[in-house]
Amino acid sequence: CPHNSKHEVVIELEPEGAALACRDKLMHAWQDFSKPDILRYMVVDCGGGTVDIALHDLDMTTKALMVKEVHQPTGGAWGGRVVDSAIVSFFKRLVGDRVARSLPKCIWMNLVFKSIEQAKQSIRDDSEYVFFDGLLEFCLALMRCGECLDELVKEKTGVKFIRGRLRVEVKHIKQCFQESL
């Protein structure tokens, strides 16, 4: 990434960004190695409920310092998609099968991007509850189906809708991580 312009913006995916940062560190430490033509390094990115692994080779024979992706970044069943899917299934059980089927797929996708990611990252060992915020679009979609989230969860154990936030006992959400562990 050229550093000669104050107005340049480079957007990188998380594992690739970490890999490029490793490349820069390897360049400074290269003198301590036995000066191979190719330096291979792995970036393991753990966070937000996922583990992504990227493997790269750094060609030290060119001035451009070419990075070759040996294997594309990959998560796996232990990553966030499995957890997200389990939490969406939890929400579908909360609202019931009929209502869940009537909601468009984009509502579920937005729920994942807006609420679930934030909630997953807020869980701590001593957490009693997980709070889901940003549910306005979800609630409006339910209203278009003639339902109200407050009413749908009223009889559910460990779940309450309070001032626009869904409060869920952490044990329910921790169960969503079981398949990925």
RODO-2510 file (C-alpha; in nm, 4 decimals, decimal comma):
residues 181
     n   res          X          Y          Z
     1     c     0,0000     0,0000     0,0000
     2     p     0,1653     0,3245    -0,1070
     3     h     0,2031     0,5766     0,1707
     4     n     0,2379     0,8808    -0,0543
     5     s    -0,1238     0,9950    -0,0509
     6     k    -0,3203     1,1173     0,2478
     7     h    -0,6445     1,0415     0,0652
     8     e    -0,5951     0,6742    -0,0137
     9     v    -0,8176     0,4186     0,1536
    10     v    -0,7408     0,0490     0,1360
    11     i    -1,0022    -0,1987     0,2514
    12     e    -0,8749    -0,5454     0,3415
    13     l    -1,0469    -0,8527     0,4746
    14     e    -0,9419    -0,9242     0,8315
    15     p    -0,7184    -1,2313     0,7755
    16     e    -0,5489    -1,0749     0,4737
    17     g    -0,4865    -0,7530     0,6654
    18     a    -0,3252    -0,9494     0,9468
    19     a    -0,1182    -1,1433     0,6923
    20     l     0,0132    -0,8196     0,5421
    21     a     0,1036    -0,6926     0,8885
    22     c     0,2948    -1,0190     0,9453
    23     r     0,4709    -0,9683     0,6127
    24     d     0,5979    -0,6294     0,7271
    25     k     0,7232    -0,7746     1,0565
    26     l     0,8924    -1,0620     0,8743
    27     m     1,0735    -0,8139     0,6507
    28     h     1,2345    -0,6507     0,9521
    29     a     1,3254    -0,9867     1,1074
    30     w     1,4480    -1,1435     0,7813
    31     q     1,8106    -1,0737     0,8669
    32     d     1,7822    -1,3174     1,1603
    33     f     1,6700    -1,6019     0,9326
    34     s     1,8984    -1,8142     0,7186
    35     k     1,7859    -1,5930     0,4295
    36     p     1,5572    -1,8384     0,2445
    37     d     1,4049    -1,7351    -0,0879
    38     i     1,0551    -1,8061     0,0415
    39     l     0,9249    -1,7327     0,3908
    40     r     0,6056    -1,9208     0,4768
    41     y     0,3885    -1,7946     0,7579
    42     m     0,0462    -1,8637     0,9009
    43     v    -0,1989    -1,6129     1,0415
    44     v    -0,4484    -1,7460     1,2934
    45     d    -0,7220    -1,4906     1,3578
    46     c    -0,9291    -1,5750     1,6661
    47     g    -1,2103    -1,3444     1,7623
    48     g    -1,5767    -1,2664     1,7397
    49     g    -1,6714    -1,6312     1,7607
    50     t    -1,4558    -1,7416     1,4670
    51     v    -1,1129    -1,8850     1,3983
    52     d    -0,9755    -1,8006     1,0530
    53     i    -0,6459    -1,9426     0,9286
    54     a    -0,4535    -1,8013     0,6327
    55     l    -0,1274    -1,9446     0,4947
    56     h     0,1052    -1,7289     0,2831
    57     d     0,4449    -1,7461     0,1174
    58     l     0,6553    -1,4314     0,0969
    59     d     0,8883    -1,4310    -0,2047
    60     m     1,2071    -1,2650    -0,0846
    61     t     1,3716    -1,2750    -0,4292
    62     t     1,1699    -0,9909    -0,5795
    63     k     1,1822    -0,6222    -0,5001
    64     a     0,8022    -0,6145    -0,4913
    65     l     0,7988    -0,8727    -0,2082
    66     m     0,5169    -1,0749    -0,3554
    67     v     0,2835    -1,2529    -0,1152
    68     k     0,1292    -1,5722    -0,2482
    69     e    -0,1748    -1,7200    -0,0802
    70     v    -0,0888    -2,0865    -0,0224
    71     h    -0,4336    -2,1608     0,1109
    72     q    -0,7303    -1,9257     0,1241
    73     p    -0,8422    -1,8097     0,4693
    74     t    -1,0706    -2,0641     0,6222
    75     g    -1,2743    -2,1023     0,9322
    76     g    -1,4653    -2,4215     0,9781
    77     a    -1,7453    -2,5677     1,1805
    78     w    -1,5830    -2,4079     1,4842
    79     g    -1,6344    -2,0627     1,3323
    80     g    -1,8990    -1,7988     1,3631
    81     r    -2,1356    -1,9161     1,0877
    82     v    -2,2331    -2,2260     1,2827
    83     v    -2,2928    -2,0163     1,5939
    84     d    -2,4889    -1,7544     1,3954
    85     s    -2,7054    -2,0276     1,2460
    86     a    -2,7745    -2,1736     1,5912
    87     i    -2,8730    -1,8301     1,7265
    88     v    -3,1017    -1,7684     1,4278
    89     s    -3,2604    -2,1090     1,4997
    90     f    -3,3062    -1,9977     1,8612
    91     f    -3,4854    -1,6817     1,7374
    92     k    -3,7001    -1,8909     1,5033
    93     r    -3,8059    -2,1115     1,7944
    94     l    -3,8872    -1,7965     1,9937
    95     v    -4,1221    -1,6565     1,7326
    96     g    -4,2623    -1,9922     1,6228
    97     d    -4,2430    -2,1826     1,2975
    98     r    -4,5338    -2,0083     1,1215
    99     v    -4,3983    -1,6585     1,1919
   100     a    -4,0370    -1,7598     1,1188
   101     r    -4,1341    -1,8915     0,7733
   102     s    -4,3253    -1,5738     0,6910
   103     l    -4,0282    -1,3448     0,7517
   104     p    -3,8107    -1,2704     0,4469
   105     k    -3,4548    -1,4073     0,4411
   106     c    -3,3128    -1,0529     0,4461
   107     i    -3,4658    -0,9989     0,7920
   108     w    -3,2724    -1,2979     0,9257
   109     m    -2,9519    -1,1801     0,7529
   110     n    -2,9863    -0,8316     0,9034
   111     l    -3,0520    -0,9845     1,2437
   112     v    -2,7198    -1,1680     1,2170
   113     f    -2,5244    -0,8639     1,1008
   114     k    -2,6795    -0,6100     1,3353
   115     s    -2,7682    -0,7870     1,6573
   116     i    -2,6146    -1,1303     1,6811
   117     e    -2,2524    -1,0269     1,6199
   118     q    -2,2707    -0,7610     1,8900
   119     a    -2,4399    -0,9964     2,1327
   120     k    -2,1898    -1,2804     2,0764
   121     q    -1,8986    -1,0505     2,1466
   122     s    -2,0547    -0,9229     2,4690
   123     i    -2,0652    -1,2650     2,6398
   124     r    -1,8257    -1,2965     2,9343
   125     d    -1,7677    -1,5803     3,1794
   126     d    -1,9692    -1,3997     3,4459
   127     s    -2,2525    -1,2844     3,2164
   128     e    -2,6029    -1,3679     3,3352
   129     y    -2,7784    -1,2282     3,0293
   130     v    -2,7097    -1,1536     2,6666
   131     f    -2,8781    -0,8445     2,5233
   132     f    -2,9832    -0,8203     2,1610
   133     d    -3,0070    -0,4596     2,0452
   134     g    -3,0915    -0,3148     1,7059
   135     l    -3,4106    -0,5159     1,6670
   136     l    -3,6286    -0,2406     1,5183
   137     e    -3,6331    -0,3897     1,1680
   138     f    -3,7000    -0,7367     1,3107
   139     c    -3,9866    -0,6025     1,5256
   140     l    -4,1363    -0,4113     1,2312
   141     a    -4,1264    -0,7274     1,0179
   142     l    -4,3041    -0,9157     1,2958
   143     m    -4,5672    -0,6412     1,3154
   144     r    -4,6284    -0,6753     0,9398
   145     c    -4,7050    -1,0422     1,0160
   146     g    -4,9482    -0,9338     1,2860
   147     e    -4,7148    -1,0305     1,5710
   148     c    -4,5351    -0,8484     1,8508
   149     l    -4,2002    -0,9677     1,9881
   150     d    -4,3057    -0,8760     2,3400
   151     e    -4,6099    -1,1047     2,3154
   152     l    -4,4220    -1,3853     2,1408
   153     v    -4,1614    -1,4135     2,4180
   154     k    -4,3906    -1,3423     2,7142
   155     e    -4,4265    -1,7099     2,8047
   156     k    -4,0662    -1,8083     2,7244
   157     t    -3,8427    -1,8940     3,0184
   158     g    -3,5284    -1,6827     3,0453
   159     v    -3,6293    -1,4373     2,7717
   160     k    -3,7766    -1,0884     2,8092
   161     f    -3,8281    -0,7970     2,5750
   162     i    -3,7415    -0,4824     2,7700
   163     r    -3,7335    -0,1302     2,6220
   164     g    -3,6519    -0,2447     2,2707
   165     r    -3,3893    -0,4975     2,3788
   166     l    -3,4229    -0,8716     2,3965
   167     r    -3,2714    -1,0032     2,7205
   168     v    -3,1836    -1,3731     2,7084
   169     e    -3,0344    -1,5810     2,9869
   170     v    -2,6779    -1,6525     2,8777
   171     k    -2,7227    -2,0313     2,9118
   172     h    -2,9559    -2,0273     2,6078
   173     i    -2,6980    -1,8534     2,3913
   174     k    -2,4021    -2,0558     2,5201
   175     q    -2,5873    -2,3661     2,3975
   176     c    -2,5605    -2,2202     2,0477
   177     f    -2,1816    -2,2528     2,0704
   178     q    -2,1884    -2,6257     2,1578
   179     e    -2,1746    -2,7629     1,8021
   180     s    -1,8711    -2,5495     1,7235
   181     l    -1,6721    -2,6513     2,0316
***
